[in-house]
Amino acid sequence: MQLRWRQLGDVTAVELDEDTLDAERADAFRIQLEARLHASPKVLLDLGAVAFADSTGLGAILVCLHRAAAAGGKLRICGLRPLVQEMFHVLKLDRMVDVHVTAEEALLAFGAEAPIAT
């Protein structure tokens, strides 16, 4: 499981550098993201590389969403590709988590002022 981290003010930006978030990868993803949530409960999750996510992968995102909320933070998501965006819509996840088109929009929603470095 390949996750890349950047600290942008009080927000941790996380990029999932995999094209699939499925049952095989979900536990490793959840464990790594939960560990980061303890240190920084404001997380921006960029799923731009993910072309497919199954119910187990989406469930791992939900677990992290609840962990962030319990820690007084927030999990925001950006960069959904069409199939993953459709899954979010069908499962009504887009009603539970803030989804943004770009990382910049999500970062602004946090109220952070740190620029997104490319």
C-alpha positions in Angstrom: 0.0 0.0 0.0 1.6 3.2 -1.1 0.5 6.4 0.7 2.3 9.8 0.3 2.0 12.4 3.1 2.4 16.1 3.1 1.8 18.5 6.0 0.0 21.7 4.9 -0.5 23.8 7.9 -2.7 21.8 10.3 -4.0 19.6 7.5 -2.3 16.4 6.5 -2.6 15.7 2.7 -2.6 12.0 1.8 -2.3 10.7 -1.7 -3.2 7.1 -2.3 -0.7 6.1 -5.0 -2.6 2.9 -6.1 -5.2 2.4 -8.8 -7.3 0.0 -6.7 -8.7 0.2 -3.1 -10.2 -3.2 -2.6 -10.4 -6.0 0.0 -6.8 -6.9 -0.6 -5.5 -3.4 0.2 -8.2 -2.0 2.5 -6.7 -3.1 5.9 -3.2 -1.7 5.1 -4.8 1.5 3.9 -7.0 1.9 7.0 -4.1 1.1 9.4 -1.8 3.6 7.9 -4.4 6.3 7.7 -5.7 5.7 11.2 -2.2 6.1 12.6 -1.9 9.5 10.9 -5.3 10.6 12.2 -4.1 10.3 15.7 -1.3 12.8 15.0 -3.4 15.1 12.7 -7.2 14.7 12.7 -7.6 17.0 9.7 -6.9 14.9 6.7 -7.3 15.6 3.0 -7.4 12.3 1.1 -6.6 12.5 -2.6 -8.0 9.5 -4.4 -7.1 10.8 -7.9 -5.0 7.7 -8.7 -7.8 5.3 -7.7 -9.7 3.9 -10.7 -11.6 1.2 -8.7 -12.8 0.8 -5.1 -14.9 -2.0 -3.8 -17.2 -2.0 -0.7 -14.3 -3.1 1.6 -12.1 -0.2 0.4 -15.0 2.3 0.8 -15.7 0.8 4.2 -12.1 1.5 5.2 -12.6 5.2 4.2 -15.8 5.3 6.4 -13.9 3.9 9.4 -11.3 6.6 9.0 -14.1 9.2 8.6 -15.5 8.2 11.9 -12.1 8.1 13.6 -11.3 11.6 12.4 -14.7 12.9 13.7 -14.1 11.2 17.1 -10.7 12.9 17.3 -12.4 16.3 16.7 -11.1 16.5 13.1 -12.4 16.1 9.6 -11.7 13.9 6.6 -12.2 15.5 3.2 -11.8 13.7 -0.1 -10.8 15.0 -3.5 -10.0 13.8 -7.0 -12.6 11.1 -7.4 -12.4 9.4 -10.8 -15.8 8.6 -12.5 -16.2 5.0 -11.4 -15.3 5.8 -7.8 -17.4 8.9 -7.8 -20.4 6.8 -9.0 -19.8 4.3 -6.2 -19.8 7.2 -3.7 -23.1 8.4 -5.1 -24.8 5.0 -5.3 -23.8 4.1 -1.7 -24.6 7.7 -0.6 -21.1 8.2 0.8 -21.1 11.6 -0.9 -23.7 12.6 1.8 -21.4 11.4 4.6 -18.1 12.8 3.6 -17.1 16.1 2.0 -16.0 15.4 -1.6 -14.2 18.1 -3.5 -13.1 18.2 -7.2 -9.5 19.4 -6.4 -7.1 19.4 -3.5 -7.1 23.2 -3.5 -10.9 23.3 -3.0 -10.7 20.8 -0.1 -7.9 22.6 1.5 -9.9 25.9 1.3 -12.8 24.1 2.9 -10.6 23.3 5.9 -9.8 27.0 6.1 -6.1 26.2 5.7 -3.9 28.8 4.1 -0.9 26.7 3.2 -0.5 26.3 -0.6 -0.7 23.0 -2.3 2.9 22.1 -3.4 3.2 20.2 -6.7 
